[in-house]
């Protein structure tokens, strides 16, 4: 069975109470679109989004190049790359030389 190609690529940027998502979406093998979604969160927590900077490409490589250009322009404008929030790993409770004993029933 052939491996399924990835259909969508996203780059997420943040700045204050807003977010910018740059998306590359492959509709079919010969039609790929690139667009930017701007999401603003107001004081009440309501989000409003607007879509813009839409362009059509004949292949994924051209669309990804355009997305990289858009991301570079956004970073110059003050947006920051969104980083994953990960919790600090807990220290190991035991090591390889001191494995726990099985529970006795």
N, C-alpha and C positions, 0 to 999 in steps of 0.2 A: 504494500500500500504506500503510495507516494505521500511525502510529508506535506501538510497543508501550509501554504505561504501565509505569512502574517498580513493581516488586512489593514490594521490601523496602528499608527505610531503617534505618541503624544509627548510633548515637552511642557512641563508645568513650571510657571514662574509666579512669584508672589511679591507683593509690595503693599505694606500697610493693611488696609481692610479689603484689598482687591487681589484677584488672581488673573493670570493670563495663561490660556492653554493653547498651544500651537499644535494643530492636528494635521496629519497626513492620512487620508482615507482612500484606499484602493477600491474603486467601484467595480472594475473589471480589469483584465490584463492591459487594456489600452487606455484607460481613463483613471487618472489619479487626481484628487483635489487636495489643496492645502488651504486651511482657513485658521483664523485666530478667534478665540472666544474670550471676551473680557467679562469677568464676573465681579460685581461689587456687592459687598455685604453692608447694609445700612445699620443704624444704631439699634433697630428693633430685631435684627437678625435676619431680615428678609433679603434674599439674594436676587439680583437682577442681572441678566446676562445679555450681551450683545455680540453679534457675529460680524466679522469683517475680514478684510485682506484676503479674500478668496481668489484662488488662481487654479487653473486646470493644467495638468501635465500629461504627457503621453506615456511616461514611465515613472517608476517609484524613485529611481536615482535622482531624476530632475526635481521631483517633489521634495525629497529629503534635503537636497542642496538648498532649495528655497526655504525650507523650514529652518535650516541652520542659519541662513542669512537673517531671517525674521528673529530668531533667538538672539543672535549677536546684536542686532539693532535694539532689541528690548533690554538686553543687559547693559548696553551703553546708555539707555534712557533711564536706568536706575532700578529695573526689575532684578530680582535675585532668584537663583535656581531653588526650587523647592527641595528640601532634604527630607528623607524619611525619618519619622520619629520612632526611634527604637529604645526600648528599656535597656538599662545596663544589665549585663549578664550576671547571674548570681555565681558566687565562687563554688567550685566543686565541693561536695560534701565528703568525698573520699577519692583516693587516687588508685592507680592500677595495682599498686603493691598492697593495698589495704581494702579489698573488696568486702562488702557487707556479707554477713552469714545469712543463710536462708532462715525464714521464720519457722519456728517450731510450733506445730499444731497441737 
